[in-house]
Amino acid sequence: MSDVLDEFDDEGGGASLSFYLKIVALFFVVLLFGLYIGDVLFGKSSLDVLLNLQQDKDTLTIKIKNLKDENAVLQKEYFELRQLDPDR
């Protein structure tokens, strides 16, 4: 009977080692996948795109302000000319 128990102990140790190796391998796979997703979401290329979009937004905001100012000047000139027109 002790021979059977000794055999069982030997097999159980090997199975637990295999189980721990699977857990460690799974941990590394999850870690590498997490690093990959982090790089995709927050990597250098994503940062470059974000900075370019912010720069484009600033440029467009300045253009909008300039066009609004120009529009105000042209509207003032239009209404002044319209008021001086005797036909209307």
Secondary structure, DSSP 8 states (H G I E B T S, - for coil): -HHHHHHHHHHHHHHHHHHHHHHHHHHHHHHHHHHHHHHHHHSHHHHHHHHHHHHHHHHHHHHHHHHHHHHHHHHHHHHHHHHH-TT-
